[in-house]
Amino acid sequence: MLYFDNAATSRFKPRSVRKAAISALMRSANPGRGSHSEAMRAAMVVHSARHVIAEYAHAKNANVIFTKNCTEALNLAILGTAKLGGHVITTAFEHNSVLRPLHMLKKEGLISLSVVSPKDGKIRPEDILSEINEKSYLVAVTAMSNVTGYAPPLAEIGEICAAHGLLFLVDGAQGLGHTPIDFDAMHIDLLCGAGHKSLHGAQGTGFLIYGKNTFINPIMYGGTGTESDKLTQPLLPPESLESGTLNYTGISALRKGVLWTEKHAEKLLKKTQKLSEYLHEEIAKLSGLQLISVSGSPIVTFYSTIGQTERIADELNEKYDIAVRYGLHCAPLIYQALALSDGTVRISIGANNSLWQAKRLVTALREILARV
């Protein structure tokens, strides 16, 4: 199969990632749940993984909390910092992992919410600034849209948040591994990531990086391996926010995935840009298709102007063995902002893709359009 669904999960996993997962499975031990040598060894691997992730994100004085995915990390960041009667600002580009917890809080009457819509496909920092009021405490913005590939100006938005004393939450699910994110320089307070996408780790891994001056209430309680004589949750991270057994196998693999991604970052970026530009240029030539994505980004998204969008995705799979994704991609507000009532086909580029695969995909699209 030609796999172009890397925004959902990356297909390519480096050898070092696979080896780390196998090693962890063969030497299973529970980090933080014992003082024997194997438990201590596992704990050191987890500690090293926190350090590797923090270094990668340029977060020098921050905590790293492991979760099962970016969705859990975002829920922890949003629900764990919620302020009764407070006001949150977000954008129409956001994934439901951000929108749903925020709308739940709004529906329950706990917060008020402002959603900034794009102008000319972009989020303008001044539009976020204009939404700030005396009750504002959090701004939540994606690092990269999983629908259009657009990357908002995080540095400028972070400066606004810092100047007004607001927490700045960044959803790095799509951006990490594709676009530089500097936690400290961009004034980010909370950064959520997915281990299984462009960081080339395993599914079932995610993380939250947050500044040590930021307090987060736990949203899950249980065993932590520490303060076991108490019925209250530990106050200090990571134990305060990590209940139950960690995904040691996944964390071991993620550590290697981040290191591999960082080592090959420049090469991956150049390759992604080249393939994206080629696909955007060639798809733009095909009658009946309309692109909505940003050329050069790892996301190439289009719809059929003759109402055959879902059929195109199905035929790519069934007749050409090419994997893409059709749908709303869990980001409904950007479709409303773009006045699109139906789903789109998303081609997402990863380390596994090549120019000949991109050419094969374009040929397949041309042949499908000739039949519709």
Secondary structure as a PSIPRED ss2 file (coil, helix, strand):
# PSIPRED VFORMAT (PSIPRED V4.0)

   1 M C   1.000  0.000  0.000
   2 L E   0.000  0.000  1.000
   3 Y E   0.000  0.000  1.000
   4 F C   1.000  0.000  0.000
   5 D E   0.000  0.000  1.000
   6 N C   1.000  0.000  0.000
   7 A C   1.000  0.000  0.000
   8 A C   1.000  0.000  0.000
   9 T C   1.000  0.000  0.000
  10 S C   1.000  0.000  0.000
  11 R C   1.000  0.000  0.000
  12 F C   1.000  0.000  0.000
  13 K C   1.000  0.000  0.000
  14 P C   1.000  0.000  0.000
  15 R H   0.000  1.000  0.000
  16 S H   0.000  1.000  0.000
  17 V H   0.000  1.000  0.000
  18 R H   0.000  1.000  0.000
  19 K H   0.000  1.000  0.000
  20 A H   0.000  1.000  0.000
  21 A H   0.000  1.000  0.000
  22 I H   0.000  1.000  0.000
  23 S H   0.000  1.000  0.000
  24 A H   0.000  1.000  0.000
  25 L H   0.000  1.000  0.000
  26 M H   0.000  1.000  0.000
  27 R C   1.000  0.000  0.000
  28 S C   1.000  0.000  0.000
  29 A C   1.000  0.000  0.000
  30 N C   1.000  0.000  0.000
  31 P C   1.000  0.000  0.000
  32 G C   1.000  0.000  0.000
  33 R C   1.000  0.000  0.000
  34 G C   1.000  0.000  0.000
  35 S C   1.000  0.000  0.000
  36 H C   1.000  0.000  0.000
  37 S H   0.000  1.000  0.000
  38 E H   0.000  1.000  0.000
  39 A H   0.000  1.000  0.000
  40 M H   0.000  1.000  0.000
  41 R H   0.000  1.000  0.000
  42 A H   0.000  1.000  0.000
  43 A H   0.000  1.000  0.000
  44 M H   0.000  1.000  0.000
  45 V H   0.000  1.000  0.000
  46 V H   0.000  1.000  0.000
  47 H H   0.000  1.000  0.000
  48 S H   0.000  1.000  0.000
  49 A H   0.000  1.000  0.000
  50 R H   0.000  1.000  0.000
  51 H H   0.000  1.000  0.000
  52 V H   0.000  1.000  0.000
  53 I H   0.000  1.000  0.000
  54 A H   0.000  1.000  0.000
  55 E H   0.000  1.000  0.000
  56 Y H   0.000  1.000  0.000
  57 A C   1.000  0.000  0.000
  58 H C   1.000  0.000  0.000
  59 A C   1.000  0.000  0.000
  60 K C   1.000  0.000  0.000
  61 N C   1.000  0.000  0.000
  62 A E   0.000  0.000  1.000
  63 N E   0.000  0.000  1.000
  64 V E   0.000  0.000  1.000
  65 I E   0.000  0.000  1.000
  66 F E   0.000  0.000  1.000
  67 T E   0.000  0.000  1.000
  68 K C   1.000  0.000  0.000
  69 N C   1.000  0.000  0.000
  70 C H   0.000  1.000  0.000
  71 T H   0.000  1.000  0.000
  72 E H   0.000  1.000  0.000
  73 A H   0.000  1.000  0.000
  74 L H   0.000  1.000  0.000
  75 N H   0.000  1.000  0.000
  76 L H   0.000  1.000  0.000
  77 A H   0.000  1.000  0.000
  78 I H   0.000  1.000  0.000
  79 L H   0.000  1.000  0.000
  80 G C   1.000  0.000  0.000
  81 T C   1.000  0.000  0.000
  82 A C   1.000  0.000  0.000
  83 K C   1.000  0.000  0.000
  84 L C   1.000  0.000  0.000
  85 G C   1.000  0.000  0.000
  86 G E   0.000  0.000  1.000
  87 H E   0.000  0.000  1.000
  88 V E   0.000  0.000  1.000
  89 I E   0.000  0.000  1.000
  90 T E   0.000  0.000  1.000
  91 T E   0.000  0.000  1.000
  92 A C   1.000  0.000  0.000
  93 F C   1.000  0.000  0.000
  94 E C   1.000  0.000  0.000
  95 H C   1.000  0.000  0.000
  96 N H   0.000  1.000  0.000
  97 S H   0.000  1.000  0.000
  98 V H   0.000  1.000  0.000
  99 L H   0.000  1.000  0.000
 100 R H   0.000  1.000  0.000
 101 P H   0.000  1.000  0.000
 102 L H   0.000  1.000  0.000
 103 H H   0.000  1.000  0.000
 104 M H   0.000  1.000  0.000
 105 L H   0.000  1.000  0.000
 106 K H   0.000  1.000  0.000
 107 K H   0.000  1.000  0.000
 108 E C   1.000  0.000  0.000
 109 G C   1.000  0.000  0.000
 110 L C   1.000  0.000  0.000
 111 I E   0.000  0.000  1.000
 112 S E   0.000  0.000  1.000
 113 L E   0.000  0.000  1.000
 114 S E   0.000  0.000  1.000
 115 V E   0.000  0.000  1.000
 116 V E   0.000  0.000  1.000
 117 S C   1.000  0.000  0.000
 118 P C   1.000  0.000  0.000
 119 K E   0.000  0.000  1.000
 120 D C   1.000  0.000  0.000
 121 G C   1.000  0.000  0.000
 122 K E   0.000  0.000  1.000
 123 I C   1.000  0.000  0.000
 124 R C   1.000  0.000  0.000
 125 P H   0.000  1.000  0.000
 126 E H   0.000  1.000  0.000
 127 D H   0.000  1.000  0.000
 128 I H   0.000  1.000  0.000
 129 L H   0.000  1.000  0.000
 130 S H   0.000  1.000  0.000
 131 E H   0.000  1.000  0.000
 132 I C   1.000  0.000  0.000
 133 N C   1.000  0.000  0.000
 134 E C   1.000  0.000  0.000
 135 K C   1.000  0.000  0.000
 136 S E   0.000  0.000  1.000
 137 Y E   0.000  0.000  1.000
 138 L E   0.000  0.000  1.000
 139 V E   0.000  0.000  1.000
 140 A E   0.000  0.000  1.000
 141 V E   0.000  0.000  1.000
 142 T E   0.000  0.000  1.000
 143 A C   1.000  0.000  0.000
 144 M C   1.000  0.000  0.000
 145 S C   1.000  0.000  0.000
 146 N C   1.000  0.000  0.000
 147 V C   1.000  0.000  0.000
 148 T C   1.000  0.000  0.000
 149 G C   1.000  0.000  0.000
 150 Y C   1.000  0.000  0.000
 151 A C   1.000  0.000  0.000
 152 P C   1.000  0.000  0.000
 153 P C   1.000  0.000  0.000
 154 L H   0.000  1.000  0.000
 155 A H   0.000  1.000  0.000
 156 E H   0.000  1.000  0.000
 157 I H   0.000  1.000  0.000
 158 G H   0.000  1.000  0.000
 159 E H   0.000  1.000  0.000
 160 I H   0.000  1.000  0.000
 161 C H   0.000  1.000  0.000
 162 A H   0.000  1.000  0.000
 163 A H   0.000  1.000  0.000
 164 H C   1.000  0.000  0.000
 165 G C   1.000  0.000  0.000
 166 L C   1.000  0.000  0.000
 167 L E   0.000  0.000  1.000
 168 F E   0.000  0.000  1.000
 169 L E   0.000  0.000  1.000
 170 V E   0.000  0.000  1.000
 171 D E   0.000  0.000  1.000
 172 G C   1.000  0.000  0.000
 173 A C   1.000  0.000  0.000
 174 Q C   1.000  0.000  0.000
 175 G C   1.000  0.000  0.000
 176 L C   1.000  0.000  0.000
 177 G C   1.000  0.000  0.000
 178 H C   1.000  0.000  0.000
 179 T C   1.000  0.000  0.000
 180 P C   1.000  0.000  0.000
 181 I C   1.000  0.000  0.000
 182 D C   1.000  0.000  0.000
 183 F C   1.000  0.000  0.000
 184 D C   1.000  0.000  0.000
 185 A C   1.000  0.000  0.000
 186 M C   1.000  0.000  0.000
 187 H C   1.000  0.000  0.000
 188 I C   1.000  0.000  0.000
 189 D C   1.000  0.000  0.000
 190 L E   0.000  0.000  1.000
 191 L E   0.000  0.000  1.000
 192 C E   0.000  0.000  1.000
 193 G E   0.000  0.000  1.000
 194 A E   0.000  0.000  1.000
 195 G C   1.000  0.000  0.000
 196 H C   1.000  0.000  0.000
 197 K C   1.000  0.000  0.000
 198 S C   1.000  0.000  0.000
 199 L C   1.000  0.000  0.000
 200 H C   1.000  0.000  0.000
 201 G C   1.000  0.000  0.000
 202 A C   1.000  0.000  0.000
 203 Q C   1.000  0.000  0.000
 204 G C   1.000  0.000  0.000
 205 T C   1.000  0.000  0.000
 206 G E   0.000  0.000  1.000
 207 F E   0.000  0.000  1.000
 208 L E   0.000  0.000  1.000
 209 I E   0.000  0.000  1.000
 210 Y E   0.000  0.000  1.000
 211 G E   0.000  0.000  1.000
 212 K C   1.000  0.000  0.000
 213 N C   1.000  0.000  0.000
 214 T C   1.000  0.000  0.000
 215 F C   1.000  0.000  0.000
 216 I C   1.000  0.000  0.000
 217 N C   1.000  0.000  0.000
 218 P C   1.000  0.000  0.000
 219 I C   1.000  0.000  0.000
 220 M C   1.000  0.000  0.000
 221 Y C   1.000  0.000  0.000
 222 G C   1.000  0.000  0.000
 223 G C   1.000  0.000  0.000
 224 T C   1.000  0.000  0.000
 225 G C   1.000  0.000  0.000
 226 T C   1.000  0.000  0.000
 227 E C   1.000  0.000  0.000
 228 S C   1.000  0.000  0.000
 229 D C   1.000  0.000  0.000
 230 K C   1.000  0.000  0.000
 231 L C   1.000  0.000  0.000
 232 T C   1.000  0.000  0.000
 233 Q C   1.000  0.000  0.000
 234 P C   1.000  0.000  0.000
 235 L C   1.000  0.000  0.000
 236 L C   1.000  0.000  0.000
 237 P C   1.000  0.000  0.000
 238 P C   1.000  0.000  0.000
 239 E H   0.000  1.000  0.000
 240 S H   0.000  1.000  0.000
 241 L H   0.000  1.000  0.000
 242 E C   1.000  0.000  0.000
 243 S C   1.000  0.000  0.000
 244 G C   1.000  0.000  0.000
 245 T C   1.000  0.000  0.000
 246 L C   1.000  0.000  0.000
 247 N C   1.000  0.000  0.000
 248 Y H   0.000  1.000  0.000
 249 T H   0.000  1.000  0.000
 250 G H   0.000  1.000  0.000
 251 I H   0.000  1.000  0.000
 252 S H   0.000  1.000  0.000
 253 A H   0.000  1.000  0.000
 254 L H   0.000  1.000  0.000
 255 R H   0.000  1.000  0.000
 256 K H   0.000  1.000  0.000
 257 G H   0.000  1.000  0.000
 258 V H   0.000  1.000  0.000
 259 L H   0.000  1.000  0.000
 260 W H   0.000  1.000  0.000
 261 T H   0.000  1.000  0.000
 262 E H   0.000  1.000  0.000
 263 K H   0.000  1.000  0.000
 264 H C   1.000  0.000  0.000
 265 A H   0.000  1.000  0.000
 266 E H   0.000  1.000  0.000
 267 K H   0.000  1.000  0.000
 268 L H   0.000  1.000  0.000
 269 L H   0.000  1.000  0.000
 270 K H   0.000  1.000  0.000
 271 K H   0.000  1.000  0.000
 272 T H   0.000  1.000  0.000
 273 Q H   0.000  1.000  0.000
 274 K H   0.000  1.000  0.000
 275 L H   0.000  1.000  0.000
 276 S H   0.000  1.000  0.000
 277 E H   0.000  1.000  0.000
 278 Y H   0.000  1.000  0.000
 279 L H   0.000  1.000  0.000
 280 H H   0.000  1.000  0.000
 281 E H   0.000  1.000  0.000
 282 E H   0.000  1.000  0.000
 283 I H   0.000  1.000  0.000
 284 A C   1.000  0.000  0.000
 285 K C   1.000  0.000  0.000
 286 L C   1.000  0.000  0.000
 287 S C   1.000  0.000  0.000
 288 G C   1.000  0.000  0.000
 289 L E   0.000  0.000  1.000
 290 Q E   0.000  0.000  1.000
 291 L E   0.000  0.000  1.000
 292 I C   1.000  0.000  0.000
 293 S C   1.000  0.000  0.000
 294 V C   1.000  0.000  0.000
 295 S C   1.000  0.000  0.000
 296 G C   1.000  0.000  0.000
 297 S C   1.000  0.000  0.000
 298 P C   1.000  0.000  0.000
 299 I E   0.000  0.000  1.000
 300 V E   0.000  0.000  1.000
 301 T E   0.000  0.000  1.000
 302 F E   0.000  0.000  1.000
 303 Y E   0.000  0.000  1.000
 304 S E   0.000  0.000  1.000
 305 T C   1.000  0.000  0.000
 306 I C   1.000  0.000  0.000
 307 G C   1.000  0.000  0.000
 308 Q C   1.000  0.000  0.000
 309 T H   0.000  1.000  0.000
 310 E H   0.000  1.000  0.000
 311 R H   0.000  1.000  0.000
 312 I H   0.000  1.000  0.000
 313 A H   0.000  1.000  0.000
 314 D H   0.000  1.000  0.000
 315 E H   0.000  1.000  0.000
 316 L H   0.000  1.000  0.000
 317 N H   0.000  1.000  0.000
 318 E H   0.000  1.000  0.000
 319 K H   0.000  1.000  0.000
 320 Y H   0.000  1.000  0.000
 321 D C   1.000  0.000  0.000
 322 I E   0.000  0.000  1.000
 323 A E   0.000  0.000  1.000
 324 V C   1.000  0.000  0.000
 325 R E   0.000  0.000  1.000
 326 Y E   0.000  0.000  1.000
 327 G E   0.000  0.000  1.000
 328 L C   1.000  0.000  0.000
 329 H C   1.000  0.000  0.000
 330 C C   1.000  0.000  0.000
 331 A C   1.000  0.000  0.000
 332 P H   0.000  1.000  0.000
 333 L H   0.000  1.000  0.000
 334 I H   0.000  1.000  0.000
 335 Y H   0.000  1.000  0.000
 336 Q H   0.000  1.000  0.000
 337 A H   0.000  1.000  0.000
 338 L C   1.000  0.000  0.000
 339 A C   1.000  0.000  0.000
 340 L C   1.000  0.000  0.000
 341 S C   1.000  0.000  0.000
 342 D C   1.000  0.000  0.000
 343 G C   1.000  0.000  0.000
 344 T E   0.000  0.000  1.000
 345 V E   0.000  0.000  1.000
 346 R E   0.000  0.000  1.000
 347 I E   0.000  0.000  1.000
 348 S E   0.000  0.000  1.000
 349 I C   1.000  0.000  0.000
 350 G C   1.000  0.000  0.000
 351 A C   1.000  0.000  0.000
 352 N C   1.000  0.000  0.000
 353 N C   1.000  0.000  0.000
 354 S C   1.000  0.000  0.000
 355 L H   0.000  1.000  0.000
 356 W H   0.000  1.000  0.000
 357 Q H   0.000  1.000  0.000
 358 A H   0.000  1.000  0.000
 359 K H   0.000  1.000  0.000
 360 R H   0.000  1.000  0.000
 361 L H   0.000  1.000  0.000
 362 V H   0.000  1.000  0.000
 363 T H   0.000  1.000  0.000
 364 A H   0.000  1.000  0.000
 365 L H   0.000  1.000  0.000
 366 R H   0.000  1.000  0.000
 367 E H   0.000  1.000  0.000
 368 I H   0.000  1.000  0.000
 369 L H   0.000  1.000  0.000
 370 A H   0.000  1.000  0.000
 371 R H   0.000  1.000  0.000
 372 V C   1.000  0.000  0.000
